[in-house]
Amino acid sequence: MTKNRPVVLVTGASSGIGRATAFALVEAGFDVVGTSRDTSRVTPLDGVTFLDLDVASDKSVTAAVQQVVDRFGRIDVLVNNAGIGLTGAAEENSVAQAQGVFDINVFGVMRTVKEVLPHMRARGSGRIINLSSIFGLIPAPYLAVYAASKHAVEGYSESLDHEVREHGVRVLLVEPGGTNTGFEANSTQPDTPLQVYEKQRRIADQVIATAVRDGDAPATVAKAIVAAATDRNPKLRYTTGPLAGRISTLRRIVPSRIFYTQIRKYNRLAG
């Protein structure tokens, strides 16, 4: 720990994008605190202090944030990376499954923000970087609940950014496209599968698997997160990788009819 080094808290830092981000932020000169639900299973990473944190637990979030403040005296940047996926047609996902996804992907973000924001406001500076997805901007057939959670993160983050700017705090979004991580393997399967969706669900699973396999390296996303953390005049949104950038642009400029035709074609949907 060095007194003049900025301090960053990264949730879900045990693997994938979170681990790559923790490493990149160390390289960028930050004191990095990474979190995992079970740090006893985490491979150590030079320069990163790991803490146990379950973003679905109010008590756990409060305790972890207090540990960081007690040890480092401040939190300059919060990276909300922890998240889970859920596949299947929307009708195949129970409400309980959807609540589980939102409890981590959406309410997990809100929990950490509510704990960290008062410290940032008191200091008159800080950045909160929330991991969204390109699926926070576009439809995601057979990932409807996941897409809904990321759309929620987008709306929450953009609204919050307007509220806290006058207090020296910015809220920024990083929007990865397909990323070569364990997303597919770690996504929950539908708990009420229906025969009527089985064929198309299998196709959707193949599309997702290909997007993950051919996706950007986690380091590409980490680079965007470092930019969001350090840019003198940060952007509200940082898309990562060429595909995500193209999709974001097309969503804004292409007529809806043409855009949705391409969505259906990409997802190999009939009609």
Secondary structure, DSSP 8 states (H G I E B T S, - for coil): --TTS-EEEESS-SSHHHHHHHHHHHHTT-EEEEEES-GGGS---TTEEEEE--TT-HHHHHHHHHHHHHHHS--SEEEE-----B-B-GGGS-HHHHHHHHHHHTHHHHHHHHHHHHHHHHHT-EEEEEE--GGGTS--TTBHHHHHHHHHHHHHHHHHHHHHGGGTEEEEEEEE-SBSSSHHHHSB--SS--HHHHHHHHHHHHHHHHHHHTSB-HHHHHHHHHHHHH-SS--SEEEESHHHHHHHHHHHHS-HHHHHHHHHHHTT---
